[in-house]
Amino acid sequence: MLYPVASMDFVKLQKSLAYTQGNLSSHLAKLQAAGFLALEKEFKGKYPVTVCSLAEKRARSIRRLWRRAENRDGGDRPFAAK
């Protein structure tokens, strides 16, 4: 879900995936521990916001895999939501 965009806030990601808050938090923690994800805590006004982005090292790997999959499948984006 994060590959095509630079970053996404927690609430938008949660709505996009239709995950519960706890479920998404658990997944994000595991991805962060594995080095796939960077989480940044910010404030927008008085409200805390968690911004999720792919870790740069892993983002390069994911882009490479995506390009390979696109080339193999004739240019289709195999993981794109329909």
N, C-alpha and C positions, 0 to 999 in steps of 0.2 A: 504494500500500500504506500510506503514511503518512497519507493524508488523513483517514480516520475517527478516528485516534488523535493525541494530542498529541505523543508521541514513542515511539521504540522503540529498544532497544539493538541493536547490530550483529549479535550472535549470533541473536537472535530474528528479526530481519529476514532474515538469511541463511537460516535454516531455513524461514521463511515463503515465500521466493522460490525456494528450492532452488538458490541460486547458490553458486559456489565463493567462497572468501574473496577471492581476487585479483580475480575478476570483479566482485563486489559493491563492493570497494574502488575499482575503476576507475570504475564507474557513479556511486558516491557522490561521488567527486572531481569528476567532470564536472558533476553536479547542483549541488555546492557552488560551483564556479567560475561557474556560470551564475546563481547567486543564488537557486536554488530550495530549497536545503537548508542547515541549520545543523548542524554536527557539534561535539559537546562531548566532551572526554576527561575521564573521572572515574576514581575508584578506588572499588571496593566491597571493603572490607578491603584485602588486598594486591594485588588483581587490577585491571588497567586495564580500563575499560569505555568504549566509544564509544557515545554516545547520538545518534541521528539525529532531527531534527525539521524540519518545513517552515519555511522562512524566513517570517516573519510577512507581509511584503509579498506574497510569492508565494502564501502560504496563502489570503489573501483572494481572489486571482485564481482560484485553484483552486476555492474554495468557490462563487464566482460561476458558473464554468463547470459545476460539478457540479449546481447548482440549475437552470441552464438546461437541461442534459441531462435532469434528472429531469422538469422541466415538459414538455419536448418529448416524452418517452417515457412519459408517463402515470404518472410517479412511480417507475418502476423505476430501480434504481441500475445504470446501464449498465456500470460498471467493476467491479462487485462480483464477488468470486470465487464460483464456484459449486461 
